[in-house]
Amino acid sequence: MFRSYLTAVLACLAAGCVQPSIPEARPAAETGVVLANRTVAPPQGESRFAAIRQLTDGGQNAEAYFSRDGQWITFQSAQLEYPCDQQYVIRTDGTGLRRVSDGRGKTTCGWFFPDGRRLFFGSTTAQQDRCPPKPDPSAGYVWPLDPYDIYAVDRDGRNTTRLTHYNVYTAEGVLSPDGKRIVFTSLESGDLEIYTMNVDGTDVRRLTHTVGYDGGPWWSPDGKKIVYRANHPTDSAGIAQYRSLLARNLVRPSRVELFIMNADGSDQRQITRLGGANFGPSWTPDGRRIIFSSNYRDPRSGNFDLYMIDENGGGLEQITTDPGFDGFPMFSPDGRKLIWASSRGAKRSGEANVFIADWK
């Protein structure tokens, strides 16, 4: 989750671009989303992939996640002519593309409900008609904490329902395996914390309480644990800097490690100590390992690769080797495929696409 990783990394490749104004809402076919649906060969070193299929072609496409039956995908996309992320659905065979967000503001972090006929995502539609402004460059490498709230909608884009009403950054939602609760990140308390709630937005429970960024939560397949990313400043200067950025709706993500906790927030423990930015964790379908993205080999670079690790922090395995960006991985429900976003094969700076690989 948290598309800003992708945006910030790709912006480094396309520095100096001026973001145009967002036009009026248009059907998906008219908003620039182009489908590739072609097979590409895995590069040397990516031995876990038997075959790779590129689904989208051009623009910035990311955070693509499977429905529970593996037949649908939801993802967010921004194009040069429609530069603010909107939410889409598409069948895994590349048919049925449709925009489900209303075209206002910006969206992020979509997820299907169990029946696959309805989904939820973060959107700034209540606060913004157009794209939110970019952060002041003088702040350095930071993420904007845009005023998302969580909304649910039918797969055809109808019957939108607002689930949260915080009017501050509230996103990164993932549904529990039993379909009853959503785990998400919010700035509602004045700090970036992880919460759970019922699927109708009731019974909100806060899970984290440490000063610093806690986010990107993802349930284990049995629903008993949650993996997430965090950065907790430990000295007064670090805390002051963190809070100063929060007051401007910004956060600096250059150092983030992975943590695990029980589903009720107990037994919080750190599982990586790699350095750099480690984010976008999710679980293998058997619940034994965690897959995530990291630039720890060169923390000042935009070279993010996918890795797997045991939940005790051992058995680190590199999955991708492309020199660009690879992130937001998710296994299909049957464990036979992996979907993720990558800048591999990009035709221009700032481009990322959705890829699906046969897993071995």
HELIX and SHEET records of a PDB file:
HELIX    1   1 SER A    4  LEU A   13  1                                  10    
HELIX    2   2 ALA A   28  GLU A   30  5                                   3    
HELIX    3   3 PRO A  137  ALA A  139  5                                   3    
HELIX    4   4 SER A  236  LEU A  246  1                                  11    
SHEET    1   A 5 LEU A  35  VAL A  40  0                                        
SHEET    2   A 5 PHE A  49  THR A  56 -1                                        
SHEET    3   A 5 ASN A 353  TRP A 359 -1                                        
SHEET    4   A 5 LYS A 337  SER A 342 -1                                        
SHEET    5   A 5 ASP A 326  PHE A 331 -1                                        
SHEET    1   B 4 GLN A  60  PHE A  66  0                                        
SHEET    2   B 4 TRP A  72  GLN A  79 -1                                        
SHEET    3   B 4 TYR A  82  ARG A  91 -1                                        
SHEET    4   B 4 ARG A  98  ARG A  99 -1                                        
SHEET    1   C 4 THR A 107  PHE A 112  0                                        
SHEET    2   C 4 ARG A 118  SER A 123 -1                                        
SHEET    3   C 4 ASP A 149  ASP A 154 -1                                        
SHEET    4   C 4 THR A 161  ARG A 162 -1                                        
SHEET    1   D 2 TRP A 143  PRO A 144  0                                        
SHEET    2   D 2 LEU A 250  VAL A 251 -1                                        
SHEET    1   E 4 THR A 170  LEU A 175  0                                        
SHEET    2   E 4 ARG A 181  SER A 186 -1                                        
SHEET    3   E 4 GLU A 193  ASN A 198 -1                                        
SHEET    4   E 4 ARG A 205  ARG A 206 -1                                        
SHEET    1   F 4 TYR A 213  TRP A 219  0                                        
SHEET    2   F 4 LYS A 225  ASN A 231 -1                                        
SHEET    3   F 4 GLU A 257  ASN A 262 -1                                        
SHEET    4   F 4 ARG A 269  GLN A 270 -1                                        
SHEET    1   G 4 ASN A 278  TRP A 283  0                                        
SHEET    2   G 4 ARG A 289  SER A 294 -1                                        
SHEET    3   G 4 ASP A 305  ASP A 310 -1                                        
SHEET    4   G 4 GLU A 317  GLN A 318 -1                                        
END                                                                             
